[in-house]
Amino acid sequence: MTLDWIYHRKNCNTCQKAQDFLEAKKIQPGELVDARKVRLSEADALKLAGSADQLYATKGTKLVHFDLHKDKPADETLLSLMIGPSGNLRAPTLRVGKTLLVGFNEEAYEKVLG
C-alpha cells in the first residue's frame, strides 16, 4: 500500500484524526503538502479528480463515493465535495494510487488503506 501524498493543515482536528489513523496503521505518505503554504484551487481540484478513478468524500457525517472512471459527476458536484469555504481544496485530502480521499471518514480510510 502506497500513500502517494496527503494535503493537510496543522492544528486542524480533522487532519489530526487522519494523521492519527495513518500513524496507527504505520502508513507513511510519499509527500506531505501543507495546505497553509500550498493553496490548491478549483482548477487544481478538478485536475486531481481527473487523474483519479475513485473518489471518497466526507461532508459532515455523510460519506459519498464516486467511481470516476464509470460515472463521473458534473464538475459542480465534484467541487462541492472537494473545495472548502476558503475556496481551496479541503484538507485532509489523500491520494492513494488512483483513489482520492477527501475529508476524514474512518470507514473509507479502512477500506482504502486497510
N, CA, C and O atoms as a GROMACS GRO file, in nm:
protein
  456
    1MET      N    1   0.085  -0.119   0.000
    1MET     CA    2   0.000   0.000   0.000
    1MET      C    3   0.089   0.124   0.000
    1MET      O    4   0.171   0.143   0.089
    2THR      N    5   0.070   0.208  -0.100
    2THR     CA    6   0.149   0.331  -0.109
    2THR      C    7   0.055   0.451  -0.102
    2THR      O    8  -0.036   0.467  -0.184
    3LEU      N    9   0.079   0.534  -0.003
    3LEU     CA   10   0.007   0.660   0.009
    3LEU      C   11   0.092   0.763  -0.063
    3LEU      O   12   0.200   0.800  -0.015
    4ASP      N   13   0.044   0.809  -0.180
    4ASP     CA   14   0.122   0.900  -0.262
    4ASP      C   15   0.147   1.034  -0.193
    4ASP      O   16   0.260   1.078  -0.180
    5TRP      N   17   0.038   1.097  -0.149
    5TRP     CA   18   0.054   1.223  -0.078
    5TRP      C   19  -0.068   1.255   0.006
    5TRP      O   20  -0.178   1.202  -0.014
    6ILE      N   21  -0.044   1.343   0.101
    6ILE     CA   22  -0.152   1.393   0.187
    6ILE      C   23  -0.143   1.545   0.189
    6ILE      O   24  -0.036   1.603   0.209
    7TYR      N   25  -0.257   1.607   0.170
    7TYR     CA   26  -0.270   1.752   0.174
    7TYR      C   27  -0.336   1.782   0.309
    7TYR      O   28  -0.451   1.745   0.330
    8HIS      N   29  -0.266   1.846   0.399
    8HIS     CA   30  -0.317   1.866   0.534
    8HIS      C   31  -0.285   2.005   0.586
    8HIS      O   32  -0.206   2.080   0.528
    9ARG      N   33  -0.349   2.037   0.698
    9ARG     CA   34  -0.330   2.166   0.762
    9ARG      C   35  -0.300   2.141   0.910
    9ARG      O   36  -0.374   2.069   0.977
   10LYS      N   37  -0.193   2.201   0.960
   10LYS     CA   38  -0.160   2.186   1.102
   10LYS      C   39  -0.269   2.251   1.186
   10LYS      O   40  -0.334   2.346   1.144
   11ASN      N   41  -0.288   2.197   1.306
   11ASN     CA   42  -0.388   2.246   1.401
   11ASN      C   43  -0.531   2.231   1.351
   11ASN      O   44  -0.620   2.306   1.392
   12CYS      N   45  -0.554   2.136   1.263
   12CYS     CA   46  -0.688   2.105   1.212
   12CYS      C   47  -0.729   1.972   1.276
   12CYS      O   48  -0.658   1.873   1.264
   13ASN      N   49  -0.844   1.970   1.343
   13ASN     CA   50  -0.889   1.850   1.411
   13ASN      C   51  -0.908   1.732   1.316
   13ASN      O   52  -0.867   1.620   1.347
   14THR      N   53  -0.969   1.757   1.203
   14THR     CA   54  -0.992   1.650   1.106
   14THR      C   55  -0.861   1.598   1.049
   14THR      O   56  -0.844   1.478   1.030
   15CYS      N   57  -0.769   1.688   1.021
   15CYS     CA   58  -0.637   1.647   0.970
   15CYS      C   59  -0.564   1.565   1.075
   15CYS      O   60  -0.493   1.470   1.042
   16GLN      N   61  -0.581   1.601   1.202
   16GLN     CA   62  -0.516   1.526   1.310
   16GLN      C   63  -0.574   1.385   1.320
   16GLN      O   64  -0.500   1.290   1.345
   17LYS      N   65  -0.704   1.372   1.301
   17LYS     CA   66  -0.767   1.238   1.302
   17LYS      C   67  -0.710   1.152   1.190
   17LYS      O   68  -0.681   1.034   1.209
   18ALA      N   69  -0.694   1.212   1.073
   18ALA     CA   70  -0.636   1.140   0.960
   18ALA      C   71  -0.492   1.098   0.991
   18ALA      O   72  -0.452   0.985   0.964
   19GLN      N   73  -0.416   1.191   1.049
   19GLN     CA   74  -0.277   1.163   1.085
   19GLN      C   75  -0.268   1.052   1.188
   19GLN      O   76  -0.182   0.964   1.178
   20ASP      N   77  -0.357   1.055   1.288
   20ASP     CA   78  -0.359   0.950   1.391
   20ASP      C   79  -0.390   0.814   1.330
   20ASP      O   80  -0.329   0.714   1.367
   21PHE      N   81  -0.483   0.810   1.236
   21PHE     CA   82  -0.518   0.685   1.168
   21PHE      C   83  -0.395   0.630   1.095
   21PHE      O   84  -0.363   0.512   1.106
   22LEU      N   85  -0.328   0.718   1.020
   22LEU     CA   86  -0.210   0.675   0.943
   22LEU      C   87  -0.099   0.625   1.036
   22LEU      O   88  -0.034   0.525   1.006
   23GLU      N   89  -0.078   0.694   1.146
   23GLU     CA   90   0.025   0.652   1.241
   23GLU      C   91  -0.009   0.517   1.303
   23GLU      O   92   0.079   0.432   1.320
   24ALA      N   93  -0.136   0.496   1.336
   24ALA     CA   94  -0.179   0.369   1.396
   24ALA      C   95  -0.157   0.253   1.298
   24ALA      O   96  -0.126   0.142   1.340
   25LYS      N   97  -0.175   0.279   1.170
   25LYS     CA   98  -0.157   0.177   1.066
   25LYS      C   99  -0.013   0.172   1.014
   25LYS      O  100   0.020   0.090   0.928
   26LYS      N  101   0.072   0.261   1.068
   26LYS     CA  102   0.212   0.270   1.026
   26LYS      C  103   0.226   0.296   0.876
   26LYS      O  104   0.306   0.233   0.807
   27ILE      N  105   0.146   0.391   0.828
   27ILE     CA  106   0.148   0.430   0.687
   27ILE      C  107   0.215   0.566   0.676
   27ILE      O  108   0.174   0.662   0.740
   28GLN      N  109   0.318   0.572   0.592
   28GLN     CA  110   0.390   0.697   0.570
   28GLN      C  111   0.355   0.751   0.431
   28GLN      O  112   0.361   0.678   0.332
   29PRO      N  113   0.319   0.879   0.422
   29PRO     CA  114   0.292   0.936   0.290
   29PRO      C  115   0.421   0.959   0.212
   29PRO      O  116   0.525   0.989   0.269
   30GLY      N  117   0.411   0.945   0.080
   30GLY     CA  118   0.526   0.975  -0.004
   30GLY      C  119   0.557   1.123   0.000
   30GLY      O  120   0.674   1.163  -0.003
   31GLU      N  121   0.453   1.205   0.008
   31GLU     CA  122   0.471   1.351   0.012
   31GLU      C  123   0.368   1.411   0.106
   31GLU      O  124   0.252   1.371   0.106
   32LEU      N  125   0.412   1.506   0.186
   32LEU     CA  126   0.326   1.576   0.279
   32LEU      C  127   0.317   1.721   0.233
   32LEU      O  128   0.419   1.791   0.228
   33VAL      N  129   0.197   1.767   0.200
   33VAL     CA  130   0.178   1.903   0.149
   33VAL      C  131   0.102   1.985   0.253
   33VAL      O  132  -0.008   1.947   0.294
   34ASP      N  133   0.160   2.096   0.295
   34ASP     CA  134   0.100   2.183   0.394
   34ASP      C  135  -0.001   2.276   0.326
   34ASP      O  136   0.036   2.359   0.243
   35ALA      N  137  -0.129   2.261   0.362
   35ALA     CA  138  -0.236   2.339   0.299
   35ALA      C  139  -0.225   2.488   0.328
   35ALA      O  140  -0.282   2.570   0.255
   36ARG      N  141  -0.153   2.524   0.434
   36ARG     CA  142  -0.137   2.667   0.464
   36ARG      C  143  -0.034   2.732   0.372
   36ARG      O  144  -0.039   2.853   0.348
   37LYS      N  145   0.057   2.653   0.320
   37LYS     CA  146   0.162   2.707   0.233
   37LYS      C  147   0.133   2.687   0.086
   37LYS      O  148   0.172   2.769   0.003
   38VAL      N  149   0.064   2.578   0.052
   38VAL     CA  150   0.033   2.546  -0.087
   38VAL      C  151  -0.119   2.546  -0.102
   38VAL      O  152  -0.188   2.459  -0.049
   39ARG      N  153  -0.168   2.643  -0.175
   39ARG     CA  154  -0.313   2.655  -0.198
   39ARG      C  155  -0.349   2.584  -0.329
   39ARG      O  156  -0.294   2.616  -0.435
   40LEU      N  157  -0.441   2.490  -0.322
   40LEU     CA  158  -0.487   2.421  -0.442
   40LEU      C  159  -0.627   2.471  -0.475
   40LEU      O  160  -0.719   2.458  -0.395
   41SER      N  161  -0.642   2.527  -0.593
   41SER     CA  162  -0.765   2.594  -0.635
   41SER      C  163  -0.866   2.494  -0.692
   41SER      O  164  -0.844   2.374  -0.693
   42GLU      N  165  -0.979   2.548  -0.739
   42GLU     CA  166  -1.081   2.466  -0.804
   42GLU      C  167  -1.025   2.395  -0.925
   42GLU      O  168  -1.052   2.277  -0.947
   43ALA      N  169  -0.946   2.465  -1.004
   43ALA     CA  170  -0.886   2.404  -1.124
   43ALA      C  171  -0.792   2.290  -1.084
   43ALA      O  172  -0.789   2.186  -1.149
   44ASP      N  173  -0.716   2.310  -0.977
   44ASP     CA  174  -0.627   2.205  -0.928
   44ASP      C  175  -0.707   2.084  -0.880
   44ASP      O  176  -0.669   1.970  -0.905
   45ALA      N  177  -0.818   2.110  -0.811
   45ALA     CA  178  -0.903   2.002  -0.760
   45ALA      C  179  -0.962   1.921  -0.876
   45ALA      O  180  -0.966   1.798  -0.869
   46LEU      N  181  -1.007   1.989  -0.980
   46LEU     CA  182  -1.063   1.918  -1.096
   46LEU      C  183  -0.957   1.837  -1.168
   46LEU      O  184  -0.984   1.727  -1.217
   47LYS      N  185  -0.837   1.891  -1.175
   47LYS     CA  186  -0.726   1.818  -1.237
   47LYS      C  187  -0.694   1.692  -1.156
   47LYS      O  188  -0.671   1.585  -1.211
   48LEU      N  189  -0.695   1.708  -1.024
   48LEU     CA  190  -0.670   1.595  -0.935
   48LEU      C  191  -0.778   1.488  -0.952
   48LEU      O  192  -0.747   1.370  -0.961
   49ALA      N  193  -0.903   1.530  -0.958
   49ALA     CA  194  -1.014   1.436  -0.978
   49ALA      C  195  -1.004   1.369  -1.114
   49ALA      O  196  -1.040   1.252  -1.130
   50GLY      N  197  -0.956   1.443  -1.213
   50GLY     CA  198  -0.941   1.387  -1.347
   50GLY      C  199  -0.837   1.276  -1.355
   50GLY      O  200  -0.840   1.194  -1.446
   51SER      N  201  -0.744   1.275  -1.260
   51SER     CA  202  -0.640   1.173  -1.259
   51SER      C  203  -0.678   1.053  -1.171
   51SER      O  204  -0.600   0.959  -1.157
   52ALA      N  205  -0.798   1.057  -1.112
   52ALA     CA  206  -0.841   0.951  -1.020
   52ALA      C  207  -0.951   0.864  -1.082
   52ALA      O  208  -1.024   0.908  -1.171
   53ASP      N  209  -0.959   0.742  -1.032
   53ASP     CA  210  -1.067   0.651  -1.072
   53ASP      C  211  -1.176   0.645  -0.966
   53ASP      O  212  -1.293   0.620  -0.997
   54GLN      N  213  -1.138   0.667  -0.840
   54GLN     CA  214  -1.232   0.659  -0.728
   54GLN      C  215  -1.221   0.785  -0.644
   54GLN      O  216  -1.112   0.840  -0.627
   55LEU      N  217  -1.335   0.831  -0.590
   55LEU     CA  218  -1.337   0.945  -0.500
   55LEU      C  219  -1.426   0.912  -0.381
   55LEU      O  220  -1.543   0.876  -0.397
   56TYR      N  221  -1.369   0.924  -0.262
   56TYR     CA  222  -1.445   0.914  -0.138
   56TYR      C  223  -1.438   1.050  -0.073
   56TYR      O  224  -1.329   1.101  -0.047
   57ALA      N  225  -1.554   1.110  -0.046
   57ALA     CA  226  -1.556   1.242   0.016
   57ALA      C  227  -1.651   1.241   0.134
   57ALA      O  228  -1.761   1.186   0.127
   58THR      N  229  -1.607   1.300   0.243
   58THR     CA  230  -1.688   1.311   0.362
   58THR      C  231  -1.736   1.454   0.374
   58THR      O  232  -1.657   1.549   0.370
   59LYS      N  233  -1.866   1.469   0.387
   59LYS     CA  234  -1.926   1.600   0.405
   59LYS      C  235  -2.012   1.590   0.531
   59LYS      O  236  -2.120   1.531   0.528
   60GLY      N  237  -1.963   1.646   0.642
   60GLY     CA  238  -2.032   1.628   0.770
   60GLY      C  239  -2.015   1.483   0.813
   60GLY      O  240  -1.903   1.435   0.827
   61THR      N  241  -2.125   1.413   0.834
   61THR     CA  242  -2.117   1.271   0.871
   61THR      C  243  -2.146   1.181   0.751
   61THR      O  244  -2.143   1.058   0.763
   62LYS      N  245  -2.174   1.242   0.636
   62LYS     CA  246  -2.211   1.164   0.517
   62LYS      C  247  -2.088   1.132   0.432
   62LYS      O  248  -2.005   1.218   0.405
   63LEU      N  249  -2.078   1.004   0.391
   63LEU     CA  250  -1.970   0.960   0.303
   63LEU      C  251  -2.027   0.941   0.163
   63LEU      O  252  -2.128   0.873   0.146
   64VAL      N  253  -1.962   1.002   0.064
   64VAL     CA  254  -2.004   0.990  -0.074
   64VAL      C  255  -1.893   0.920  -0.152
   64VAL      O  256  -1.775   0.951  -0.135
   65HIS      N  257  -1.931   0.827  -0.238
   65HIS     CA  258  -1.833   0.756  -0.320
   65HIS      C  259  -1.873   0.766  -0.466
   65HIS      O  260  -1.989   0.747  -0.501
   66PHE      N  261  -1.775   0.797  -0.551
   66PHE     CA  262  -1.796   0.801  -0.696
   66PHE      C  263  -1.691   0.716  -0.764
   66PHE      O  264  -1.572   0.724  -0.730
   67ASP      N  265  -1.734   0.636  -0.858
   67ASP     CA  266  -1.643   0.566  -0.948
   67ASP      C  267  -1.625   0.661  -1.066
   67ASP      O  268  -1.707   0.663  -1.158
   68LEU      N  269  -1.519   0.739  -1.064
   68LEU     CA  270  -1.498   0.844  -1.164
   68LEU      C  271  -1.467   0.787  -1.302
   68LEU      O  272  -1.483   0.855  -1.403
   69HIS      N  273  -1.423   0.665  -1.305
   69HIS     CA  274  -1.393   0.601  -1.434
   69HIS      C  275  -1.522   0.563  -1.507
   69HIS      O  276  -1.528   0.571  -1.630
   70LYS      N  277  -1.624   0.522  -1.432
   70LYS     CA  278  -1.750   0.476  -1.492
   70LYS      C  279  -1.859   0.583  -1.495
   70LYS      O  280  -1.933   0.594  -1.592
   71ASP      N  281  -1.868   0.662  -1.387
   71ASP     CA  282  -1.982   0.753  -1.374
   71ASP      C  283  -1.936   0.885  -1.311
   71ASP      O  284  -1.967   0.912  -1.195
   72LYS      N  285  -1.864   0.964  -1.388
   72LYS     CA  286  -1.811   1.091  -1.336
   72LYS      C  287  -1.922   1.194  -1.322
   72LYS      O  288  -1.995   1.220  -1.417
   73PRO      N  289  -1.936   1.252  -1.201
   73PRO     CA  290  -2.037   1.356  -1.182
   73PRO      C  291  -1.994   1.488  -1.247
   73PRO      O  292  -1.881   1.502  -1.292
   74ALA      N  293  -2.086   1.582  -1.250
   74ALA     CA  294  -2.058   1.714  -1.304
   74ALA      C  295  -1.949   1.783  -1.221
   74ALA      O  296  -1.933   1.754  -1.102
   75ASP      N  297  -1.877   1.873  -1.284
   75ASP     CA  298  -1.770   1.947  -1.215
   75ASP      C  299  -1.823   2.018  -1.089
   75ASP      O  300  -1.754   2.023  -0.988
   76GLU      N  301  -1.944   2.072  -1.097
   76GLU     CA  302  -2.001   2.144  -0.982
   76GLU      C  303  -2.017   2.050  -0.863
   76GLU      O  304  -1.993   2.089  -0.749
   77THR      N  305  -2.058   1.926  -0.889
   77THR     CA  306  -2.074   1.827  -0.782
   77THR      C  307  -1.938   1.794  -0.721
   77THR      O  308  -1.924   1.790  -0.599
   78LEU      N  309  -1.840   1.771  -0.806
   78LEU     CA  310  -1.705   1.742  -0.757
   78LEU      C  311  -1.652   1.857  -0.672
   78LEU      O  312  -1.598   1.835  -0.564
   79LEU      N  313  -1.668   1.979  -0.721
   79LEU     CA  314  -1.618   2.096  -0.648
   79LEU      C  315  -1.689   2.114  -0.515
   79LEU      O  316  -1.626   2.156  -0.417
   80SER      N  317  -1.818   2.083  -0.509
   80SER     CA  318  -1.891   2.098  -0.383
   80SER      C  319  -1.838   2.001  -0.277
   80SER      O  320  -1.850   2.028  -0.158
   81LEU      N  321  -1.780   1.889  -0.320
   81LEU     CA  322  -1.725   1.791  -0.228
   81LEU      C  323  -1.578   1.817  -0.196
   81LEU      O  324  -1.531   1.784  -0.087
   82MET      N  325  -1.506   1.877  -0.290
   82MET     CA  326  -1.361   1.889  -0.277
   82MET      C  327  -1.312   2.025  -0.229
   82MET      O  328  -1.201   2.035  -0.175
   83ILE      N  329  -1.392   2.128  -0.248
   83ILE     CA  330  -1.348   2.264  -0.214
   83ILE      C  331  -1.414   2.310  -0.084
   83ILE      O  332  -1.534   2.294  -0.064
   84GLY      N  333  -1.332   2.366   0.004
   84GLY     CA  334  -1.381   2.413   0.133
   84GLY      C  335  -1.427   2.557   0.126
   84GLY      O  336  -1.427   2.618   0.019
   85PRO      N  337  -1.467   2.612   0.241
   85PRO     CA  338  -1.517   2.750   0.246
   85PRO      C  339  -1.414   2.855   0.203
   85PRO      O  340  -1.451   2.965   0.163
   86SER      N  341  -1.286   2.819   0.212
   86SER     CA  342  -1.180   2.914   0.173
   86SER      C  343  -1.166   2.924   0.021
   86SER      O  344  -1.096   3.012  -0.029
   87GLY      N  345  -1.232   2.832  -0.052
   87GLY     CA  346  -1.219   2.831  -0.197
   87GLY      C  347  -1.103   2.744  -0.244
   87GLY      O  348  -1.071   2.741  -0.363
   88ASN      N  349  -1.040   2.675  -0.151
   88ASN     CA  350  -0.928   2.586  -0.182
   88ASN      C  351  -0.965   2.441  -0.153
   88ASN      O  352  -1.068   2.413  -0.091
   89LEU      N  353  -0.881   2.350  -0.200
   89LEU     CA  354  -0.901   2.208  -0.175
   89LEU      C  355  -0.914   2.184  -0.026
   89LEU      O  356  -0.839   2.240   0.054
   90ARG      N  357  -1.010   2.099   0.012
   90ARG     CA  358  -1.030   2.067   0.153
   90ARG      C  359  -0.916   1.982   0.206
   90ARG      O  360  -0.858   1.900   0.134
   91ALA      N  361  -0.886   2.004   0.332
   91ALA     CA  362  -0.784   1.924   0.400
   91ALA      C  363  -0.852   1.848   0.512
   91ALA      O  364  -0.938   1.904   0.581
   92PRO      N  365  -0.818   1.723   0.531
   92PRO     CA  366  -0.716   1.648   0.460
   92PRO      C  367  -0.769   1.589   0.330
   92PRO      O  368  -0.887   1.553   0.319
   93THR      N  369  -0.681   1.580   0.232
   93THR     CA  370  -0.707   1.506   0.110
   93THR      C  371  -0.588   1.414   0.089
   93THR      O  372  -0.473   1.455   0.099
   94LEU      N  373  -0.618   1.287   0.060
   94LEU     CA  374  -0.514   1.188   0.038
   94LEU      C  375  -0.527   1.132  -0.102
   94LEU      O  376  -0.638   1.115  -0.153
   95ARG      N  377  -0.414   1.103  -0.165
   95ARG     CA  378  -0.414   1.032  -0.293
   95ARG      C  379  -0.342   0.900  -0.272
   95ARG      O  380  -0.225   0.896  -0.234
   96VAL      N  381  -0.416   0.793  -0.297
   96VAL     CA  382  -0.362   0.658  -0.286
   96VAL      C  383  -0.380   0.593  -0.423
   96VAL      O  384  -0.488   0.546  -0.457
   97GLY      N  385  -0.272   0.591  -0.501
   97GLY     CA  386  -0.284   0.539  -0.637
   97GLY      C  387  -0.383   0.623  -0.716
   97GLY      O  388  -0.363   0.743  -0.733
   98LYS      N  389  -0.489   0.561  -0.764
   98LYS     CA  390  -0.592   0.630  -0.842
   98LYS      C  391  -0.716   0.661  -0.759
   98LYS      O  392  -0.824   0.684  -0.813
   99THR      N  393  -0.700   0.663  -0.625
   99THR     CA  394  -0.811   0.690  -0.534
   99THR      C  395  -0.784   0.818  -0.455
   99THR      O  396  -0.674   0.840  -0.405
  100LEU      N  397  -0.888   0.901  -0.444
  100LEU     CA  398  -0.880   1.023  -0.363
  100LEU      C  399  -0.971   1.008  -0.241
  100LEU      O  400  -1.083   0.959  -0.252
  101LEU      N  401  -0.920   1.049  -0.127
  101LEU     CA  402  -0.998   1.054  -0.004
  101LEU      C  403  -1.002   1.200   0.039
  101LEU      O  404  -0.897   1.259   0.069
  102VAL      N  405  -1.120   1.260   0.043
  102VAL     CA  406  -1.136   1.400   0.081
  102VAL      C  407  -1.209   1.404   0.214
  102VAL      O  408  -1.317   1.348   0.229
  103GLY      N  409  -1.147   1.472   0.312
  103GLY     CA  410  -1.202   1.472   0.446
  103GLY      C  411  -1.158   1.345   0.518
  103GLY      O  412  -1.079   1.267   0.465
  104PHE      N  413  -1.209   1.326   0.639
  104PHE     CA  414  -1.174   1.204   0.714
  104PHE      C  415  -1.299   1.126   0.746
  104PHE      O  416  -1.394   1.178   0.804
  105ASN      N  417  -1.297   0.999   0.707
  105ASN     CA  418  -1.402   0.904   0.742
  105ASN      C  419  -1.331   0.772   0.768
  105ASN      O  420  -1.271   0.714   0.677
  106GLU      N  421  -1.338   0.725   0.892
  106GLU     CA  422  -1.262   0.605   0.929
  106GLU      C  423  -1.299   0.485   0.843
  106GLU      O  424  -1.212   0.405   0.807
  107GLU      N  425  -1.426   0.471   0.810
  107GLU     CA  426  -1.472   0.359   0.726
  107GLU      C  427  -1.406   0.363   0.588
  107GLU      O  428  -1.359   0.261   0.537
  108ALA      N  429  -1.402   0.480   0.527
  108ALA     CA  430  -1.340   0.494   0.395
  108ALA      C  431  -1.189   0.472   0.403
  108ALA      O  432  -1.131   0.407   0.316
  109TYR      N  433  -1.126   0.526   0.506
  109TYR     CA  434  -0.981   0.507   0.523
  109TYR      C  435  -0.949   0.359   0.541
  109TYR      O  436  -0.853   0.307   0.485
  110GLU      N  437  -1.032   0.292   0.620
  110GLU     CA  438  -1.011   0.149   0.645
  110GLU      C  439  -1.026   0.070   0.514
  110GLU      O  440  -0.948  -0.021   0.487
  111LYS      N  441  -1.125   0.106   0.436
  111LYS     CA  442  -1.149   0.036   0.310
  111LYS      C  443  -1.033   0.055   0.211
  111LYS      O  444  -0.988  -0.041   0.148
  112VAL      N  445  -0.984   0.178   0.199
  112VAL     CA  446  -0.882   0.209   0.102
  112VAL      C  447  -0.741   0.176   0.153
  112VAL      O  448  -0.658   0.124   0.079
  113LEU      N  449  -0.716   0.208   0.280
  113LEU     CA  450  -0.582   0.192   0.336
  113LEU      C  451  -0.564   0.066   0.418
  113LEU      O  452  -0.451   0.023   0.445
  114GLY      N  453  -0.678   0.005   0.457
  114GLY     CA  454  -0.675  -0.122   0.530
  114GLY      C  455  -0.605  -0.114   0.657
  114GLY      O  456  -0.596  -0.214   0.728
   0.00000   0.00000   0.00000
